[in-house]
Amino acid sequence: MNLEILQNRLLRLSVAPELGASIVGLELYQQGFWLPILRPTSPAALAQRHSPKTSSYILAPYSNRIRDGRFSFAGKTYQLRPNWADGQTLHGEVHARAWSSERLQADALRCTFDARHCSDLNFPFVFAVEVLYRLGAEGLEISTALTNLSARPMPAGFGHHPYFMRYLGNSREARLSFRAERIYLTDASCLPSRPAEAIPPHFDFSQPRPVGTTRLDHVFAGWNGKLSLDWPGSGWRLELSADPIFSHLVVFTAPDGSLALEPITHATDGFNLLSQGWEDTGVRVLEPGQKLAGNLRLTLAPSR
């Protein structure tokens, strides 16, 4: 599989356009070694074209789970095929598909996906996605745009699913901090069981602290678009900032020990929550030809 690699004195980014334009490596150069910031992608994951095992993958034209793969919109009900090992339908239609790519500059890569070219599309609306990766001297910027190519309105959203390392080299466990207004508590299917509510103390990361043994697979609503991950003893911290379109944040303690911090535009099962009249789900309705777009920025800086 061909990889596109963007590199400077501090960072190295590897992208697999043929596998959903997924990031398969983001590394920091320190004292002669490349240290993974995002969990490394194994050769087996690339060979098997298994995007959920990459370092970060793209979620579009929706993110996270749709209950039983079924949703209602504009008076019609749509049934999608299961696309996950547990029989659920989640994380959109683009992360396992081949994208086109274009190297714009030494530090910039544009990847595009056009659903009109798919004969087996598992979504009732036609769309396009464009992602621009730009590697700077101190970090990575990711620009994402989703366009409705259908002749009718389309419910829409997107997100990114990066898995961050809890340890950077020989550091102690990373301290996570972010602010949000509410949290969706979930049922056994990891789907919201009631509207978002106040954040319990054990899920509150408004002050920096390690995740430790806390188990998370939750959506935070009213996220202010900022988070920090500080690796004590490494001399480095990461600051993530997102445009306001990313109103929600998923935090997932992955079984492999990494920490997924997912900026997303809408709540889990957002299409159904919208049809049920829930407020502030983050789901957008795009008119024909309309575009939804937003930027993420990952910045590496010395620890305070």
C-alpha positions as CSV (number, residue, x, y, z in Angstrom):
1,M,0.0,0.0,0.0
2,N,1.4,3.4,-1.0
3,L,1.8,5.9,1.8
4,E,2.2,9.7,1.6
5,I,4.7,11.0,4.2
6,L,5.0,14.6,5.3
7,Q,8.0,15.4,7.5
8,N,9.8,18.3,9.0
9,R,12.4,18.6,11.8
10,L,9.9,18.0,14.6
11,L,7.1,15.8,13.1
12,R,6.4,13.0,10.7
13,L,2.9,12.3,9.3
14,S,2.1,9.2,7.3
15,V,-1.2,8.9,5.4
16,A,-2.8,6.0,3.5
17,P,-5.0,7.4,0.8
18,E,-6.0,3.9,-0.3
19,L,-7.3,3.2,3.2
20,G,-9.8,6.0,3.9
21,A,-7.1,8.7,3.8
22,S,-6.4,7.5,7.3
23,I,-3.4,8.6,9.3
24,V,-1.2,5.6,9.9
25,G,1.5,7.5,11.9
26,L,2.1,10.8,13.6
27,E,5.5,10.9,15.3
28,L,7.6,13.4,17.3
29,Y,11.4,13.6,16.7
30,Q,13.3,13.7,20.0
31,Q,17.0,12.8,20.7
32,G,17.5,10.7,17.6
33,F,14.2,8.8,17.8
34,W,10.7,9.1,16.4
35,L,8.2,8.8,19.2
36,P,4.6,8.0,18.3
37,I,2.1,10.6,19.3
38,L,-0.8,8.6,17.8
39,R,-0.7,4.8,18.2
40,P,1.3,3.2,15.4
41,T,-0.5,1.3,12.7
42,S,0.7,-2.3,12.3
43,P,1.7,-3.7,8.9
44,A,-1.0,-6.3,9.4
45,A,-3.7,-3.6,9.7
46,L,-2.5,-2.1,6.4
47,A,-2.3,-5.5,4.7
48,Q,-5.8,-6.4,5.9
49,R,-7.1,-2.9,5.0
50,H,-8.5,-2.6,8.5
51,S,-9.0,1.1,9.1
52,P,-10.2,0.8,12.8
53,K,-6.7,-0.3,13.6
54,T,-5.0,2.8,12.1
55,S,-3.7,5.8,14.0
56,S,-6.7,7.9,13.1
57,Y,-9.5,7.6,10.6
58,I,-12.2,9.8,9.1
59,L,-15.9,9.6,10.1
60,A,-18.3,10.7,7.4
61,P,-21.1,11.4,6.4
62,Y,-22.0,10.6,10.0
63,S,-20.0,9.6,13.1
64,N,-20.4,6.9,15.7
65,R,-23.4,4.5,16.0
66,I,-26.8,4.5,14.3
67,R,-29.2,2.4,16.4
68,D,-29.8,-0.9,14.5
69,G,-28.5,0.8,11.4
70,R,-31.9,2.5,10.9
71,F,-32.9,6.1,10.9
72,S,-35.7,8.4,9.9
73,F,-35.4,11.6,8.1
74,A,-38.0,13.9,6.3
75,G,-40.8,11.3,6.8
76,K,-38.9,8.3,5.5
77,T,-37.1,5.5,7.2
78,Y,-33.8,4.1,5.9
79,Q,-32.1,0.8,6.8
80,L,-28.3,0.5,6.5
81,R,-26.3,-2.6,6.4
82,P,-24.3,-3.6,9.5
83,N,-20.6,-2.6,9.0
84,W,-19.0,-3.5,12.3
85,A,-18.0,-6.8,14.0
86,D,-20.8,-6.4,16.6
87,G,-23.5,-6.1,14.0
88,Q,-24.0,-2.4,14.5
89,T,-23.7,0.3,11.9
90,L,-21.2,3.1,12.8
91,H,-18.5,5.5,11.8
92,G,-19.7,6.4,8.3
93,E,-18.9,5.2,4.8
94,V,-15.4,6.5,4.0
95,H,-12.8,5.1,6.4
96,A,-12.3,1.8,4.5
97,R,-12.6,3.1,1.0
98,A,-9.9,4.2,-1.4
99,W,-9.6,8.0,-1.8
100,S,-7.8,10.1,-4.4
101,S,-4.9,12.2,-3.2
102,E,-2.8,15.1,-4.5
103,R,0.4,16.4,-3.0
104,L,-0.1,20.2,-3.1
105,Q,3.2,21.1,-1.5
106,A,5.9,19.4,0.5
107,D,3.9,20.0,3.7
108,A,0.3,19.6,2.3
109,L,-1.7,16.6,1.1
110,R,-5.3,16.8,-0.2
111,C,-7.4,13.7,-0.2
112,T,-10.9,13.4,-1.8
113,F,-13.7,10.9,-1.8
114,D,-16.7,11.1,-4.2
115,A,-19.6,8.7,-3.4
116,R,-20.9,8.9,-7.0
117,H,-18.2,6.5,-7.9
118,C,-19.4,3.8,-5.4
119,S,-21.6,1.0,-6.6
120,D,-22.2,-0.4,-3.1
121,L,-22.7,2.8,-1.1
122,N,-24.3,2.1,2.3
123,F,-26.0,5.5,2.6
124,P,-29.2,6.8,0.9
125,F,-27.6,10.1,-0.1
126,V,-24.7,10.9,-2.4
127,F,-21.9,13.1,-1.0
128,A,-18.3,14.1,-1.3
129,V,-15.6,14.5,1.3
130,E,-12.3,16.5,1.1
131,V,-9.6,16.4,3.7
132,L,-6.5,18.6,3.7
133,Y,-3.5,17.6,5.9
134,R,-1.0,20.4,6.4
135,L,2.1,19.8,8.5
136,G,3.6,22.8,10.2
137,A,6.7,23.5,12.2
138,E,4.8,22.9,15.5
139,G,1.9,20.7,14.5
140,L,-0.7,19.4,12.2
141,E,-3.8,21.1,10.7
142,I,-6.7,19.0,9.3
143,S,-9.3,20.7,7.2
144,T,-12.5,18.7,6.4
145,A,-15.4,19.4,4.1
146,L,-18.5,17.4,3.4
147,T,-20.8,18.3,0.5
148,N,-24.3,17.1,-0.3
149,L,-24.3,15.9,-4.0
150,S,-27.8,14.7,-3.8
151,A,-30.8,16.4,-5.3
152,R,-32.6,16.5,-1.9
153,P,-31.7,17.6,1.7
154,M,-29.3,15.2,3.6
155,P,-28.7,14.8,7.3
156,A,-25.0,15.2,7.8
157,G,-22.0,15.2,10.1
158,F,-18.4,14.1,10.3
159,G,-15.5,13.7,12.7
160,H,-12.0,12.3,13.3
161,H,-11.0,9.2,15.4
162,P,-7.4,9.7,16.5
163,Y,-5.9,7.3,19.1
164,F,-3.4,9.1,21.3
165,M,-0.6,7.4,23.2
166,R,-1.0,7.7,26.9
167,Y,2.8,7.6,27.3
168,L,5.4,9.4,25.2
169,G,8.7,7.6,25.4
170,N,9.5,7.1,29.1
171,S,7.0,9.6,30.3
172,R,4.4,9.1,33.1
173,E,0.8,8.7,32.0
174,A,-0.6,11.7,30.1
175,R,-2.8,14.2,31.9
176,L,-6.0,15.0,30.0
177,S,-8.0,18.2,30.3
178,F,-11.0,19.6,28.5
179,R,-14.2,21.5,29.2
180,A,-17.7,20.5,28.1
181,E,-21.2,21.3,29.4
182,R,-22.9,17.9,29.4
183,I,-22.4,14.2,28.8
184,Y,-24.6,11.6,27.2
185,L,-24.9,8.5,29.4
186,T,-25.3,5.4,27.4
187,D,-27.0,2.0,27.4
188,A,-25.4,-1.4,26.8
189,S,-25.2,-0.7,23.1
190,C,-23.1,2.5,23.8
191,L,-26.0,4.6,22.6
192,P,-27.6,7.6,24.4
193,S,-30.4,6.5,26.7
194,R,-31.5,10.0,27.7
195,P,-30.6,13.6,26.8
196,A,-27.2,15.0,27.8
197,E,-26.9,15.9,31.5
198,A,-24.5,17.3,34.0
199,I,-21.0,15.6,34.0
200,P,-20.4,13.4,37.0
201,P,-17.2,14.0,38.9
202,H,-15.5,10.8,37.7
203,F,-15.9,12.0,34.1
204,D,-14.9,15.6,34.8
205,F,-11.6,16.5,33.2
206,S,-11.9,20.3,33.5
207,Q,-8.6,20.0,35.6
208,P,-5.7,18.1,34.2
209,R,-5.5,14.5,35.4
210,P,-4.6,11.0,34.1
211,V,-7.5,8.9,32.9
212,G,-6.1,6.0,35.0
213,T,-8.5,3.2,35.4
214,T,-11.6,5.2,34.4
215,R,-13.4,3.5,31.5
216,L,-14.9,5.8,29.0
217,D,-16.9,5.5,25.8
218,H,-18.9,8.6,26.0
219,V,-20.0,11.7,24.1
220,F,-19.5,15.1,25.7
221,A,-21.8,17.9,24.5
222,G,-21.2,21.6,24.6
223,W,-17.4,21.0,24.1
224,N,-15.5,24.3,23.8
225,G,-13.3,22.9,21.1
226,K,-10.1,22.7,23.1
227,L,-8.2,19.9,24.9
228,S,-4.8,19.3,26.3
229,L,-2.7,16.2,26.7
230,D,0.4,16.6,28.8
231,W,3.0,13.8,29.1
232,P,4.8,14.4,32.5
233,G,8.5,13.8,32.2
234,S,8.6,14.1,28.4
235,G,8.9,17.9,28.2
236,W,6.0,17.9,25.8
237,R,2.3,18.6,25.7
238,L,-0.3,18.6,22.9
239,E,-3.0,21.2,22.4
240,L,-5.9,20.3,20.2
241,S,-8.2,23.1,19.0
242,A,-11.3,22.7,16.8
243,D,-13.6,25.0,15.0
244,P,-17.1,25.4,16.6
245,I,-18.6,23.0,14.1
246,F,-17.0,20.3,16.3
247,S,-19.5,20.8,19.2
248,H,-19.1,17.2,20.6
249,L,-16.1,15.2,21.8
250,V,-16.0,11.4,22.2
251,V,-13.5,10.0,24.8
252,F,-12.8,6.3,24.5
253,T,-10.4,4.3,26.5
254,A,-9.4,1.7,23.9
255,P,-8.6,-1.9,24.9
256,D,-5.0,-1.5,23.5
257,G,-4.2,1.1,26.1
258,S,-4.4,4.1,23.8
259,L,-6.8,7.0,24.3
260,A,-9.3,8.0,21.5
261,L,-10.1,11.7,21.6
262,E,-12.6,12.2,18.8
263,P,-13.7,15.7,17.7
264,I,-17.1,15.2,16.1
265,T,-19.9,17.4,14.8
266,H,-22.9,15.6,16.3
267,A,-24.0,13.2,19.1
268,T,-24.0,9.4,18.7
269,D,-27.2,8.2,16.9
270,G,-27.7,11.9,16.1
271,F,-30.0,11.3,13.1
272,N,-32.5,9.4,15.2
273,L,-32.2,11.8,18.1
274,L,-32.9,14.7,15.7
275,S,-36.0,12.9,14.4
276,Q,-37.2,12.3,18.0
277,G,-37.0,16.1,18.7
278,W,-33.9,16.1,20.9
279,E,-32.2,19.4,21.0
280,D,-28.5,20.3,20.4
281,T,-27.7,17.0,18.7
282,G,-25.2,18.8,16.3
283,V,-26.7,17.1,13.2
284,R,-26.8,19.5,10.2
285,V,-29.2,19.2,7.3
286,L,-27.4,20.1,4.1
287,E,-29.4,21.3,1.1
288,P,-28.3,20.1,-2.4
289,G,-24.8,21.4,-3.1
290,Q,-24.4,22.7,0.4
291,K,-21.1,22.1,2.3
292,L,-20.2,21.5,5.9
293,A,-16.6,22.3,6.8
294,G,-14.3,22.8,9.8
295,N,-10.6,22.7,10.9
296,L,-8.7,20.8,13.6
297,R,-5.2,21.9,14.8
298,L,-2.8,19.7,16.8
299,T,0.0,21.7,18.3
300,L,3.1,20.3,20.1
301,A,4.6,22.6,22.7
302,P,7.0,22.4,25.6
303,S,5.4,21.4,28.9
304,R,4.5,24.3,31.2
